[in-house]
Amino acid sequence: MIWVALGSALLGLGLSGAAAHLLSHRLPAHRTVFLTGPLGALFGAYLTYMALGPGHVLAMLGGALLVGAVLLSLLVRPTGRRLRRAMPS
């Protein structure tokens, strides 16, 4: 289990690094991004472990990747463009 936790944290760190590199203008401070990725991945691995039980290492890493990516996507801010209204006011 310790190897799954370490692998999940490394996956989350990799996701954070990729997000910080690709979307740096739309994300908050790097400290927040690099903390959210590994914590989200660890939570995803734990959630998958509780759902499936032990012995599903690849599924746990997949759950870690999925939940880490979802939590990082919640940090993305919209671009500076204004949204058009459907109906004029």
N, C-alpha and C positions, 0 to 999 in steps of 0.2 A: 504493500500500500504506500510505503514511503516513496517508491519509485514513480508511482502514478501521480502522487502529489508534486514531486519535483518536476516531472514531465509536464504536468498541467501548468505549473507556475512558469516554466520555460516557454510553453506555448502562449500563455497570456502575455509574457514579456515580448515575445516575437510579434504577436498581434499589436501590442502597444507601439513597438518600434515602427512597424509598417504603417500604422495609422498616423503616428506622429510625423513620419517622413512624407506620406502622401497627402495628408489633410491638415498640415500644421496651421494653416490660416483659418481653419474652421473649428479648431479644437481649443479647449481651455489650456491652462498651464501644463507643461510637460509632466510636472510632478503628479498632477491629477490623473493624467492619461496613463503614466507608468505605474500608478498604484491601482487603477481600476482594472486594467487588463489581467494581471496575475490574480487579483482577488476574485474577479468574475470567473476566471478559469478554474480556480480552486473550488469555488462554489458550484460550478457546473459539474466538476468531477464528483464532488460530494453528493450532489443531487442525483446524478446518474448511478452512483454506487448505491444509494438508498433505494432507488427504483428497481435496479436489476440484481443487486447483490454482488458478492465477490466473484472474481473470475472473468469479468468482462472488461479487460484492460482497454481494448481498442474502442469499445463503446464509451467507456469513461473518458478517454481522451477526446473522442468526438463530442461528447457532451460538454467537456471543458472548452473546446474550441468554439462551439456554438454559443454557449452562454457568455463567454468572454467577448465574442464579436458583437453580440446583442448589447451588452452593457457598454461597450465602446461606441456603438452606433448611437446610443442615447446621449452621448456627450457632444455629438456633432451639432454645431450651430448652423442656422441657415445663412445663405450668402447675404451680402449687403443689399441685394435688389429688393425693391418693394413689390409686394404681391398686388396684382390687379384685382379689383373687386368685380364680382359677376354682375352686379346691378349698380348703376350710378346712384349716388346719394343726393 
